[in-house]
Amino acid sequence: MKANHSSSSEERFLLLGFSDWPSLQPVLFAFVLLCYLLTLTGNSAMVLLAVRDPRLHTPMYYFLSHLALVDAGFTSSVVPPLLANLRGPVLRLPRGGCMAQLCASLALGSAECVLLAVMALDRAAAVCRPLRYAGLASPRRCRALAATSWLGGLTNSAAQTALLAARPLCAPLRLDHFICELPALLQLACGDGGRAVERQMFAARVVILLVPSTVILASYGAVGRAIWGMRSGGGRSRAAGTCGSHLTAVCLFYGSAIYTYLQPAHSYQQGRGKFVSLFYTVVTPALNPLIYTLRNKEVKGAARRLLGSLGRGRAGQ
């Protein structure tokens, strides 16, 4: 390969998507569209309920509404071009469009990493320090933690995108992927000093993935010890049920994200990686509202109250 020194306006990235699976494309189109509609509907409903129902004005649902916003934005940065790719020819993106998609998806994905750790800390405080929980999870502290999640995501994304954008890329600018994802783009990078930059970027990915996951493991270790020591069976089952839904979401997201980002660029297999990416960018955001609401009586009650108030409003007209 040779370095591409043309101007950014002339550079076009060829995203092959799933063109090597032509018989699978119609099925994938229907599946991705369904997941996207579920993501937008479920997460919008979650935010609406958390804002409108006073009984959900608690730290847990405050953070859950932020997770819903992150998920809706994250999948929206990926799905529209993916649907266009599945229905038409291979996608050609200008360099600016590719970097913009990379920046948006990295920012929202990184914010979710930090936010999941914040939610684990919140659950640990609720279960392990119930008498001090109101002070530990004050509104001001919750706002600061939510802002830290968004700022952490933006900072990581800006740093990674800037480091990649400064590197020359080797022609042909061809990705066996459906998005401009960092591991796939790194395989196009060339030029002197590339190894040092790649090590810096890998270190940043380790921090944004492993530090929050360590916080999550420590938090749920403390929760497990607290649940084990509970004498009340009802309290034990409530705590386990609340934390279990969050652990499920954590495992789905972190499992696929760690596989994608914590491997050297030279060993990343784009053909396999795009299916893993499809899972954590499209499937997981659609599942999260279901994971958090299927066994949640408070959310179900809030939904019934909202539907009831809408029904009474129509009847009174």
Secondary structure, 3 states (H helix, E strand, C coil): CEEECCCCCCCEEEECCCCCCCCCHHHHHHHHHHHHHHHHHHHHHHHHHHHHCHHHCCHHHHHHHHHHHHHHHHHHCCHHHHHHHHHCCCEEEEHHHHHHHHHHHHHHHHHHHHHHHHHHHHHHHHHHCCCCHHHHCCHHHHHHHHHHHHHHHHHHHHHHHHHHHCCCEEECCEECCCCCCHHHHHCCECCCCHHHHHHHHHHHHHHHHHHHHHHHHHHHHHHHHHHHCCCCHHHHHHHHHHHHHHHHHHHHHHHHHHHHHCCCHHHCCHHHHHHHHHHHHHHHHHHHHHHHHCCCHHHHHHHHHHHHHHHHHHHCC
